[in-house]
């Protein structure tokens, strides 16, 4: 019953947002998950002002959801554990239809926009090569041949691993080759911010800083206390309970312990609200509170561009990953842990 009530609440919020933003900015996505699975499907996109997140029910393999955005958006689709299922590209007025292969996000097929169809067809045609790690050269060749095509931008943003210095430089060099009209700001925002931070940079190393712990009052988070730490910064207004907590639970279940410390930092304004919100989580990870938002002492030099936001740091405080995506944080940690 609780699950159905949550889905109903999400649907009502989505309906209210659609009315508030106007039908002219609305797009619709209908789809099928191969195998006829019933599950929760999560979708995330940046609408030009904020990262929008929602959940829709997949029943017998079929699903449908609506969104609003004044500009074209890149939508990422996940299962309930934040495993990537695929990506689509939509704009106001679009009626997108897609088919998801849960075994490989690059084998999603879609129609409803010509550029979307070309993009997903290219991914399917090259799925084996992408899985084999040959994506960089394939994307570079596409960008060189098609600098005026938005598909080139979609490939750079989704296929180049910008969590490494090499990947970041490669993505930067490719974006400069693409015509400005083929680089929608909504699509490139996170990558461009990452590039700018790499060049101009927030403070390179995180310092020890004080927080209020949920279970033991004021304390200091010390970088040297763990080989690797995931910091998740969010507020309840940024869908913390529906999006951040499930991602942290999955990451903590897979890797939490001596090798990975998970720190969930709430930037909600008042203590009672924070305690009320965190009580149902039954989290094994660290829950902390900073009332000053992203300007709080200790994180004010990190130049956090949006919420929710995830930072992975090592024991020296070096920031290894900065991302607004819980899925990207999980993928990075999975790869990092696999090397140990």
Wavefront OBJ file of the C-alpha trace (Angstrom):
o trace
v 0.000 0.000 0.000
v 2.797 2.440 0.910
v 4.462 1.860 -2.466
v 1.215 2.599 -4.308
v 0.674 5.752 -2.228
v 4.221 6.927 -3.022
v 3.689 6.383 -6.732
v 0.365 8.218 -6.518
v 2.048 11.146 -4.768
v 4.779 11.298 -7.420
v 2.143 11.225 -10.161
v 0.176 14.052 -8.516
v 3.311 16.192 -8.199
v 4.156 15.544 -11.841
v 0.617 16.484 -12.861
v 0.768 19.727 -10.868
v 4.103 20.634 -12.440
v 2.735 19.980 -15.912
v -0.202 22.336 -15.288
v 2.055 24.990 -13.735
v 4.505 24.914 -16.629
v 1.832 24.728 -19.296
v 0.949 22.077 -21.841
v 3.158 23.749 -24.461
v 6.325 22.559 -22.656
v 5.115 19.010 -22.072
v 6.576 15.835 -23.557
v 5.401 12.252 -23.214
v 7.433 9.050 -23.012
v 5.841 5.645 -23.537
v 7.869 2.481 -23.406
v 8.313 -1.224 -22.920
v 10.858 -3.119 -20.862
v 11.772 -6.364 -22.578
v 10.821 -9.473 -20.641
v 7.508 -8.062 -19.444
v 8.927 -7.034 -16.064
v 6.960 -5.121 -13.442
v 9.162 -2.687 -11.548
v 9.724 0.934 -10.603
v 11.390 3.046 -13.280
v 13.298 6.187 -12.271
v 13.870 9.052 -14.700
v 16.156 12.069 -14.287
v 16.702 15.143 -16.474
v 17.889 18.734 -16.197
v 15.148 21.148 -17.305
v 17.287 24.283 -17.491
v 16.703 25.323 -13.883
v 16.965 22.164 -11.796
v 17.468 18.417 -11.947
v 14.022 16.810 -12.162
v 13.483 13.290 -10.875
v 10.487 11.006 -10.892
v 9.312 7.420 -10.499
v 6.782 5.602 -12.629
v 5.438 2.072 -12.385
v 6.241 -0.496 -15.077
v 3.396 -2.990 -15.232
v 3.741 -6.038 -17.417
v 6.670 -4.349 -19.122
v 4.793 -1.155 -20.097
v 5.249 2.349 -18.703
v 4.396 5.961 -19.421
v 5.413 9.301 -17.954
v 5.265 12.986 -18.810
v 7.680 15.823 -18.217
v 7.966 19.526 -18.923
v 10.958 21.443 -20.197
v 11.207 24.570 -22.339
v 14.349 23.250 -24.037
v 15.391 19.748 -25.254
v 16.457 17.448 -22.421
v 18.574 14.343 -21.965
v 16.601 11.840 -19.874
v 18.352 9.013 -18.041
v 16.321 5.924 -17.160
v 17.189 3.713 -14.164
v 15.738 0.790 -12.302
v 14.918 1.166 -8.614
v 18.536 0.387 -7.635
v 19.882 3.097 -9.958
v 21.210 0.718 -12.597
v 21.199 2.570 -15.910
v 18.617 1.194 -18.368
v 19.042 3.711 -21.170
v 18.862 7.346 -22.241
v 16.497 9.308 -24.447
v 16.361 12.836 -25.835
v 13.102 14.777 -25.838
v 11.704 18.282 -26.322
v 8.392 20.000 -25.723
v 5.605 18.510 -27.768
v 7.408 15.207 -28.362
v 5.687 11.864 -27.996
v 8.553 9.444 -27.536
v 8.231 5.681 -27.751
v 11.076 3.442 -26.611
v 11.957 -0.163 -25.930
v 14.446 -1.000 -23.164
v 16.783 -3.973 -23.129
v 17.559 -4.267 -19.391
v 20.774 -6.163 -20.163
v 22.407 -3.246 -22.020
v 21.490 0.472 -21.910
v 23.102 0.949 -25.337
v 20.541 -1.361 -26.969
v 17.550 0.861 -26.235
v 15.498 1.693 -29.344
v 13.401 4.845 -29.632
v 11.296 6.884 -32.020
v 9.502 10.218 -31.948
v 12.435 12.446 -32.952
v 14.780 11.981 -35.893
v 17.905 12.854 -33.885
v 16.817 10.503 -31.090
v 16.299 7.670 -33.570
v 19.735 8.286 -35.161
v 21.392 8.375 -31.750
v 19.850 5.166 -30.434
v 20.454 3.408 -33.770
v 24.150 4.351 -33.605
v 24.354 3.011 -30.044
v 22.764 -0.297 -31.045
v 25.007 -0.632 -34.093
v 28.089 -0.050 -31.936
v 26.966 -1.711 -28.680
v 29.546 -4.513 -28.857
v 32.393 -2.085 -29.587
v 31.288 0.196 -26.747
v 31.195 -2.747 -24.357
v 34.722 -3.646 -25.484
v 36.004 -0.189 -24.539
v 36.402 1.251 -28.061
v 33.933 4.084 -27.563
v 36.403 6.991 -27.484
v 37.666 6.465 -31.039
v 34.176 5.781 -32.402
v 32.762 8.936 -30.829
v 35.738 11.000 -32.018
v 35.156 9.801 -35.579
v 31.444 10.668 -35.402
v 32.160 14.159 -34.069
v 34.708 14.803 -36.814
v 32.231 13.751 -39.525
v 29.151 15.405 -37.993
v 30.130 18.602 -36.140
v 26.716 20.162 -36.736
v 24.704 17.231 -35.370
v 23.302 17.239 -31.819
v 23.889 13.477 -31.780
v 27.612 14.269 -31.631
v 27.005 16.185 -28.399
v 24.855 13.400 -26.973
v 27.617 10.886 -27.673
v 30.326 13.018 -26.058
v 28.253 13.685 -22.955
v 27.154 10.067 -22.439
v 30.013 7.945 -23.794
v 33.216 9.750 -22.790
v 34.292 9.007 -19.211
v 34.934 12.506 -17.868
v 35.779 11.192 -14.380
v 39.408 10.790 -15.504
v 41.815 13.551 -16.563
v 42.251 11.903 -19.963
v 38.510 11.617 -20.513
v 37.883 15.176 -19.383
v 40.471 16.578 -21.798
v 39.096 14.371 -24.580
v 35.524 15.536 -23.956
v 36.669 19.164 -23.855
v 38.497 18.864 -27.175
v 35.511 17.167 -28.826
v 33.007 19.755 -27.619
v 35.085 22.549 -29.185
v 34.647 20.862 -32.582
v 30.857 20.806 -32.356
v 28.904 23.792 -33.681
v 27.334 25.931 -30.919
v 23.819 25.337 -32.237
v 24.379 21.583 -31.834
v 25.438 21.923 -28.178
v 22.239 22.544 -26.154
v 23.114 24.038 -22.781
v 20.723 21.703 -20.974
v 22.672 18.739 -22.304
v 26.217 20.008 -21.813
v 25.746 21.881 -18.515
v 27.182 19.268 -16.162
v 30.097 18.399 -18.427
v 30.993 22.044 -19.074
v 30.862 22.760 -15.328
v 33.156 19.797 -14.720
v 35.607 21.077 -17.340
v 35.560 24.602 -15.904
v 36.124 23.272 -12.404
v 39.035 21.214 -13.693
v 40.604 24.298 -15.291
v 39.751 26.968 -12.716
v 38.805 24.604 -9.974
v 37.112 24.589 -6.655
v 39.583 23.936 -3.869
v 41.430 20.828 -5.009
v 41.524 19.091 -1.627
v 38.778 18.713 0.914
v 39.758 19.724 4.410
v 38.520 18.229 7.675
v 35.293 19.987 8.662
v 32.751 19.974 11.471
v 29.174 18.725 11.190
v 26.339 17.736 13.469
v 26.032 13.957 13.492
v 22.639 12.371 13.818
v 23.776 9.889 16.470
v 26.478 11.755 18.429
v 26.158 15.532 18.179
v 28.901 17.800 16.884
v 31.898 16.023 15.402
v 34.632 16.430 12.799
v 34.774 14.550 9.515
v 38.430 13.745 8.955
v 39.609 12.863 5.473
v 42.275 10.463 6.756
v 39.697 8.316 8.544
v 38.858 6.310 5.423
v 40.675 5.326 2.205
v 37.647 6.506 0.208
v 34.638 8.625 1.152
v 31.433 9.345 -0.722
v 29.880 12.655 0.305
v 26.224 13.026 -0.722
v 24.820 16.545 -0.300
v 21.075 17.094 -0.586
v 17.926 18.577 0.891
v 14.447 17.173 1.228
v 13.356 19.617 -1.505
v 15.769 17.856 -3.888
v 13.890 14.554 -3.492
v 16.370 13.210 -0.954
v 14.216 10.360 0.327
v 13.124 9.182 -3.127
v 16.400 9.554 -5.010
v 19.451 10.009 -2.778
v 18.689 7.546 0.017
v 17.977 4.538 -2.267
v 21.243 5.216 -4.128
v 23.209 5.435 -0.874
v 21.585 2.262 0.385
v 22.662 0.378 -2.745
v 26.218 1.765 -2.614
v 26.562 1.069 1.123
v 25.242 -2.472 0.732
v 27.808 -3.201 -1.998
v 30.867 -1.411 -0.629
v 30.269 0.203 2.774
v 32.778 -0.655 5.448
v 36.485 -0.202 6.026
v 37.279 0.656 2.398
v 34.412 3.083 1.762
v 32.843 5.597 4.114
v 29.442 6.959 3.056
v 28.528 10.397 4.425
v 24.989 11.681 3.854
v 24.973 15.447 4.477
v 21.640 17.215 4.767
v 21.559 20.934 4.008
v 17.986 21.393 5.264
v 17.482 24.573 7.254
v 16.180 23.347 10.630
v 17.272 20.521 12.929
v 13.793 19.116 13.739
v 12.998 18.730 10.041
v 16.322 17.004 9.467
v 15.789 14.585 12.363
v 12.221 13.877 11.264
v 13.323 13.222 7.698
v 16.273 10.984 8.547
v 14.600 8.877 11.250
v 12.920 6.400 8.839
v 16.107 5.760 6.885
v 17.633 3.170 9.263
v 20.928 3.992 7.607
v 24.187 2.262 8.419
v 26.119 5.137 6.909
v 26.961 8.487 8.514
v 24.118 11.013 8.599
v 25.167 14.618 9.170
v 23.701 18.118 8.990
v 24.997 21.513 7.875
v 22.411 24.297 8.250
v 24.121 26.857 6.031
v 23.545 25.127 2.719
v 26.388 25.035 0.219
v 27.871 28.111 1.922
v 28.416 26.163 5.164
v 31.900 26.422 6.578
v 33.915 23.429 5.448
v 32.167 22.931 2.100
v 31.958 26.571 0.991
v 35.199 26.214 -0.993
v 33.921 23.149 -2.893
v 31.846 25.220 -5.347
v 28.913 22.804 -5.278
v 26.898 23.845 -8.372
v 23.583 22.108 -7.640
v 21.779 19.690 -5.334
v 21.787 16.781 -4.949
v 25.532 16.496 -5.479
v 28.069 13.720 -4.919
v 31.798 13.972 -4.240
v 34.191 11.042 -3.915
v 37.424 11.854 -2.078
v 40.440 9.828 -0.968
v 42.191 9.872 2.405
v 44.231 12.950 1.473
v 41.085 14.914 0.596
v 41.709 14.813 -3.165
v 38.420 15.008 -5.034
v 38.302 12.031 -7.393
v 34.758 12.599 -8.688
v 32.248 15.466 -8.631
v 28.831 14.764 -10.100
v 25.105 15.568 -9.721
v 24.322 11.965 -10.691
v 23.892 9.206 -8.101
v 24.301 6.660 -10.894
v 27.636 8.184 -11.952
v 28.834 8.084 -8.342
v 27.867 4.447 -8.033
v 29.529 3.527 -11.333
v 32.751 5.283 -10.330
v 32.836 3.553 -6.941
v 32.098 0.154 -8.492
v 35.031 0.577 -10.877
v 37.302 1.906 -8.156
v 36.544 -0.966 -5.826
v 37.022 -3.521 -8.586
v 40.658 -2.379 -8.940
v 41.478 -3.113 -5.301
l 1 2 3 4 5 6 7 8 9 10 11 12 13 14 15 16 17 18 19 20 21 22 23 24 25 26 27 28 29 30 31 32 33 34 35 36 37 38 39 40 41 42 43 44 45 46 47 48 49 50 51 52 53 54 55 56 57 58 59 60 61 62 63 64 65 66 67 68 69 70 71 72 73 74 75 76 77 78 79 80 81 82 83 84 85 86 87 88 89 90 91 92 93 94 95 96 97 98 99 100 101 102 103 104 105 106 107 108 109 110 111 112 113 114 115 116 117 118 119 120 121 122 123 124 125 126 127 128 129 130 131 132 133 134 135 136 137 138 139 140 141 142 143 144 145 146 147 148 149 150 151 152 153 154 155 156 157 158 159 160 161 162 163 164 165 166 167 168 169 170 171 172 173 174 175 176 177 178 179 180 181 182 183 184 185 186 187 188 189 190 191 192 193 194 195 196 197 198 199 200 201 202 203 204 205 206 207 208 209 210 211 212 213 214 215 216 217 218 219 220 221 222 223 224 225 226 227 228 229 230 231 232 233 234 235 236 237 238 239 240 241 242 243 244 245 246 247 248 249 250 251 252 253 254 255 256 257 258 259 260 261 262 263 264 265 266 267 268 269 270 271 272 273 274 275 276 277 278 279 280 281 282 283 284 285 286 287 288 289 290 291 292 293 294 295 296 297 298 299 300 301 302 303 304 305 306 307 308 309 310 311 312 313 314 315 316 317 318 319 320 321 322 323 324 325 326 327 328 329 330 331 332 333 334 335 336 337 338 339 340
